[in-house]
Amino acid sequence: GENVEQHPSTLSVQEGDSAVIKCTYSDSASNYFPWYKQELGKRPQLIIDIRSNVGEKKDQRIAVTLNKTAKHFSLHITETQPEDSAVYFCAASRNNAGNMLTFGGGTRLMVKP
Amino acid sequence: GAVVSQHPSWVICKSGTSVKIECRSLDFQATTMFWYRQFPKQSLMLMATSNEGSKATYEQGVEKDKFLINHASLTLSTLTVTSAHPEDSSFYICSAGGNEKLFFGSGTQLSVL
Protein backbone atom coordinates (compact mmCIF):
# COMPACT_ATOMS: atom_id res chain seq x y z
CA GLY A 1 0.00 0.00 0.00
CA GLU A 2 0.84 3.66 0.01
CA ASN A 3 3.32 5.08 2.50
CA VAL A 4 3.64 8.82 3.06
CA GLU A 5 6.57 10.30 4.93
CA GLN A 6 6.49 13.89 6.16
CA HIS A 7 9.30 16.13 7.38
CA PRO A 8 10.03 17.90 9.59
CA SER A 9 7.88 16.76 12.49
CA THR A 10 8.23 20.17 14.12
CA LEU A 11 9.07 23.51 12.59
CA SER A 12 9.56 26.82 14.33
CA VAL A 13 9.81 30.03 12.31
CA GLN A 14 9.75 33.73 13.02
CA GLU A 15 6.70 35.67 11.96
CA GLY A 16 7.13 36.85 8.40
CA ASP A 17 9.53 34.07 7.42
CA SER A 18 8.65 31.24 5.06
CA ALA A 19 7.91 27.66 6.09
CA VAL A 20 8.40 24.58 3.95
CA ILE A 21 7.07 21.11 4.71
CA LYS A 22 8.04 18.15 2.57
CA CYS A 23 6.38 14.81 1.89
CA THR A 24 7.37 11.75 -0.06
CA TYR A 25 5.10 8.95 -1.19
CA SER A 26 5.72 5.42 -2.34
CA ASP A 27 2.87 4.56 -4.70
CA SER A 28 3.59 5.89 -8.17
CA ALA A 29 -0.12 5.52 -8.98
CA SER A 30 -1.06 8.20 -6.45
CA ASN A 31 -2.43 11.23 -8.23
CA TYR A 32 -4.12 13.46 -5.68
CA PHE A 33 -2.23 15.26 -2.91
CA PRO A 34 -4.12 17.41 -0.40
CA TRP A 35 -2.78 19.32 2.56
CA TYR A 36 -4.72 19.74 5.78
CA LYS A 37 -4.33 22.14 8.68
CA GLN A 38 -5.44 20.95 12.09
CA GLU A 39 -5.67 23.14 15.15
CA LEU A 40 -5.63 21.50 18.55
CA GLY A 41 -8.73 19.38 19.14
CA LYS A 42 -10.37 20.44 15.91
CA ARG A 43 -11.08 18.87 12.58
CA PRO A 44 -8.50 18.89 9.78
CA GLN A 45 -9.26 21.60 7.26
CA LEU A 46 -8.30 21.28 3.61
CA ILE A 47 -6.06 24.22 2.75
CA ILE A 48 -4.78 23.32 -0.69
CA ASP A 49 -4.53 20.32 -2.97
CA ILE A 50 -2.81 19.37 -6.18
CA ARG A 51 -3.43 16.74 -8.80
CA SER A 52 -0.80 14.89 -10.74
CA ASN A 53 -1.36 16.76 -13.97
CA VAL A 54 0.18 19.97 -12.59
CA GLY A 55 3.48 20.71 -10.95
CA GLU A 56 2.59 23.73 -8.85
CA LYS A 57 -0.44 25.44 -7.40
CA LYS A 58 -0.69 28.65 -5.46
CA ASP A 59 -3.37 30.25 -3.30
CA GLN A 60 -2.33 33.56 -1.76
CA ARG A 61 0.40 32.78 0.79
CA ILE A 62 0.20 29.03 0.30
CA ALA A 63 1.72 27.03 -2.53
CA VAL A 64 2.24 23.36 -3.21
CA THR A 65 4.75 21.80 -5.60
CA LEU A 66 4.72 18.27 -6.93
CA ASN A 67 7.55 16.24 -8.42
CA LYS A 68 6.05 13.01 -9.70
CA THR A 69 9.35 11.64 -10.89
CA ALA A 70 10.88 11.93 -7.44
CA LYS A 71 7.54 11.18 -5.74
CA HIS A 72 7.62 14.14 -3.45
CA PHE A 73 5.50 17.21 -2.86
CA SER A 74 5.94 20.23 -0.66
CA LEU A 75 3.89 22.89 1.08
CA HIS A 76 5.22 26.43 1.10
CA ILE A 77 3.82 29.12 3.37
CA THR A 78 5.16 32.62 2.86
CA GLU A 79 4.93 35.61 5.19
CA THR A 80 3.93 33.38 8.07
CA GLN A 81 1.63 34.70 10.77
CA PRO A 82 0.99 33.45 14.32
CA GLU A 83 -2.40 32.12 13.22
CA ASP A 84 -0.60 29.76 10.85
CA SER A 85 0.55 27.85 13.93
CA ALA A 86 -1.05 24.39 13.75
CA VAL A 87 -0.34 20.83 12.71
CA TYR A 88 -0.17 20.28 8.98
CA PHE A 89 -0.77 16.93 7.33
CA CYS A 90 0.01 15.93 3.79
CA ALA A 91 -1.84 13.05 2.18
CA ALA A 92 -1.90 11.00 -0.99
CA SER A 93 -4.60 9.15 -2.85
CA ARG A 94 -4.59 7.09 -6.02
CA ASN A 95 -8.11 7.62 -7.21
CA ASN A 96 -7.77 11.29 -8.16
CA ALA A 97 -10.10 12.27 -5.36
CA GLY A 98 -10.14 12.68 -1.63
CA ASN A 99 -11.12 9.15 -0.86
CA MET A 100 -8.80 6.54 0.58
CA LEU A 101 -6.21 9.03 1.74
CA THR A 102 -2.96 7.99 3.33
CA PHE A 103 -1.68 10.68 5.69
CA GLY A 104 1.80 11.76 6.54
CA GLY A 105 2.85 11.91 10.16
CA GLY A 106 2.17 15.62 10.51
CA THR A 107 4.26 18.74 11.10
CA ARG A 108 3.73 20.98 14.08
CA LEU A 109 4.36 24.52 12.86
CA MET A 110 5.01 27.23 15.40
CA VAL A 111 5.18 30.82 14.24
CA LYS A 112 6.79 33.09 16.80
CA PRO A 113 5.57 36.68 16.90
CA GLY B 1 -17.14 23.47 1.17
CA ALA B 2 -19.32 20.54 2.09
CA VAL B 3 -20.44 20.14 5.70
CA VAL B 4 -19.88 17.02 7.75
CA SER B 5 -21.40 16.96 11.20
CA GLN B 6 -20.18 14.65 13.96
CA HIS B 7 -21.72 14.03 17.36
CA PRO B 8 -21.00 13.94 20.18
CA SER B 9 -17.93 16.16 20.34
CA TRP B 10 -16.80 14.54 23.54
CA VAL B 11 -17.92 11.65 25.69
CA ILE B 12 -16.79 10.15 28.98
CA CYS B 13 -17.90 6.62 29.73
CA LYS B 14 -17.21 3.81 32.13
CA SER B 15 -15.16 0.82 31.10
CA GLY B 16 -17.34 -1.90 29.59
CA THR B 17 -20.01 0.37 28.18
CA SER B 18 -20.67 1.10 24.52
CA VAL B 19 -20.49 4.46 22.83
CA LYS B 20 -22.10 5.48 19.55
CA ILE B 21 -20.70 8.27 17.38
CA GLU B 22 -22.68 9.75 14.51
CA CYS B 23 -21.37 11.24 11.30
CA ARG B 24 -23.70 13.10 8.97
CA SER B 25 -23.18 14.71 5.59
CA LEU B 26 -25.46 17.74 5.76
CA ASP B 27 -25.53 19.08 2.23
CA PHE B 28 -24.52 16.15 0.07
CA GLN B 29 -24.99 12.42 -0.19
CA ALA B 30 -22.09 10.21 0.75
CA THR B 31 -22.07 6.61 -0.37
CA THR B 32 -18.73 6.26 1.37
CA MET B 33 -17.57 7.67 4.69
CA PHE B 34 -14.33 7.09 6.52
CA TRP B 35 -13.52 6.67 10.19
CA TYR B 36 -10.17 7.66 11.63
CA ARG B 37 -8.54 7.47 14.99
CA GLN B 38 -6.02 10.00 16.21
CA PHE B 39 -3.85 9.71 19.30
CA PRO B 40 -2.33 12.87 20.81
CA LYS B 41 0.34 14.41 18.62
CA GLN B 42 -0.03 11.71 16.02
CA SER B 43 -1.44 11.43 12.53
CA LEU B 44 -4.87 10.27 11.47
CA MET B 45 -5.06 6.51 11.11
CA LEU B 46 -7.79 5.11 8.91
CA MET B 47 -9.85 2.57 10.81
CA ALA B 48 -12.50 1.63 8.30
CA THR B 49 -14.39 2.62 5.19
CA SER B 50 -18.14 2.81 5.66
CA ASN B 51 -20.20 1.87 2.63
CA GLU B 52 -23.87 2.75 2.36
CA GLY B 53 -26.02 -0.36 2.29
CA SER B 54 -23.19 -2.82 2.71
CA LYS B 55 -20.57 -3.97 5.17
CA ALA B 56 -17.75 -1.70 6.18
CA THR B 57 -14.21 -2.42 5.13
CA TYR B 58 -11.81 -2.49 8.06
CA GLU B 59 -8.11 -1.75 8.00
CA GLN B 60 -5.67 -4.37 9.18
CA GLY B 61 -5.52 -4.59 12.94
CA VAL B 62 -8.92 -2.98 13.55
CA GLU B 63 -11.41 -5.28 15.28
CA LYS B 64 -14.70 -5.20 13.40
CA ASP B 65 -16.60 -6.67 16.33
CA LYS B 66 -15.34 -3.95 18.62
CA PHE B 67 -15.81 -1.02 16.27
CA LEU B 68 -19.23 -1.53 14.73
CA ILE B 69 -20.01 0.60 11.72
CA ASN B 70 -23.44 1.14 10.25
CA HIS B 71 -24.11 3.20 7.13
CA ALA B 72 -27.85 2.89 6.74
CA SER B 73 -28.45 5.99 4.63
CA LEU B 74 -26.62 8.24 2.22
CA THR B 75 -26.15 10.89 4.88
CA LEU B 76 -25.46 8.97 8.07
CA SER B 77 -22.76 6.62 9.29
CA THR B 78 -22.35 5.52 12.89
CA LEU B 79 -19.39 4.08 14.75
CA THR B 80 -20.12 2.15 17.93
CA VAL B 81 -17.24 1.39 20.25
CA THR B 82 -18.42 -1.70 22.08
CA SER B 83 -17.27 -2.69 25.56
CA ALA B 84 -14.97 0.31 25.68
CA HIS B 85 -11.75 0.14 27.66
CA PRO B 86 -9.29 2.86 28.67
CA GLU B 87 -7.02 2.00 25.73
CA ASP B 88 -9.88 2.97 23.41
CA SER B 89 -9.63 6.54 24.64
CA SER B 90 -8.78 8.61 21.59
CA PHE B 91 -9.97 11.25 19.16
CA TYR B 92 -12.24 9.72 16.53
CA ILE B 93 -12.94 11.62 13.31
CA CYS B 94 -15.16 10.80 10.37
CA SER B 95 -14.88 12.12 6.85
CA ALA B 96 -16.90 12.10 3.67
CA GLY B 97 -16.26 13.20 0.14
CA GLY B 98 -18.01 16.01 -1.66
CA ASN B 99 -17.09 17.32 -5.11
CA GLU B 100 -14.11 14.97 -5.13
CA LYS B 101 -12.66 16.47 -1.97
CA LEU B 102 -12.73 15.06 1.53
CA PHE B 103 -14.27 16.92 4.44
CA PHE B 104 -13.97 16.03 8.07
CA GLY B 105 -16.35 15.96 10.96
CA SER B 106 -15.45 17.92 14.08
CA GLY B 107 -14.21 14.82 15.87
CA THR B 108 -15.21 13.03 19.06
CA GLN B 109 -12.92 12.90 22.06
CA LEU B 110 -13.62 9.63 23.84
CA SER B 111 -12.40 9.12 27.39
CA VAL B 112 -12.97 5.72 28.96
CA LEU B 113 -12.59 5.62 32.71
Interface residues (C-beta under 8 A of the other chain):
Chain A: P34 Y36 G41 K42 R43 P44 Q45 L46 D49 F89 N96 A97 G98 N99 M100 L101 T102 F103 G104 G105 G106 R108
Chain B: G1 Q6 T32 F34 K41 Q42 S43 L44 M45 L46 T49 F91 I93 S95 G97 E100 K101 L102 F103 F104 G105 S106 G107 Q109
